[in-house]
Amino acid sequence: MKGLIKLAAVAGFSAMVGLFAGTSRAATVISNIGGSGWTATFSGLSLASDPTQPVGQLNVEKGAVFTTANAGEGLLITFTQTSASATSVIDFTNESITNNTGTNWSGFEFVILNDGTGSASFETTENSPFVPPAGIFTTVSVTTLDGNPAVVYGGGSQANLATALWGVASDGDLLISANPLGIGTTFTFKEVPVTGPLVPLPPAVWQGLVGIMGLGLVSCGKSLKKLMA
């Protein structure tokens, strides 16, 4: 019995930690990341520049763990131009993405949000975007979502607790044309998992449940009257 109470307490504590994690994550700021002339601001993920990057290009490696606290809003990296000679290409050479959300994913999205000062977009070359990781997703589309440049993956599933490795071996890179327009130019790179929609109960079922609940309340009321008589 004590063991059950202890497990319940741990589960409750973990739920509370997950609840506040989405609102209390401190932002990490890397000024002039990789000498690129861009400042990267993010939270909830790891980001490192590759010192072997070619001139005029920022190469980065990234790791992300999605939980119930961050999967809904996604994980964001805001790039702000801080040098007049900022690099024009940002290359995500590889990424590790872990599903720790408690549910399987039916797809995944990379999106660029331009705030009005930027006009960044995804490059489509023989090396970009990422090829879907083997055994995870099978389709990829370079498109727009709500008017924003996007790369959308589907045709498969990434299981809960599974980790997908993007950009390894011959799986390509994810290239962004940063289009540095001047100091202060800003855009946000967003990634978010896609899950299947919840299937609501039909109205008839809900009505049946309400009816059963109503009969239960009437029955309880009659029993109370008999006891009090």
Helices and strands as residue ranges (DSSP letters): H 2-24, E 28-30, G 33-35, E 38-42, E 45-49, E 57-67, E 75-81, E 89-100, E 107-114, E 121-122, E 139-145, E 148-154, E 163-166, E 174-177, E 186-194, H 203-228
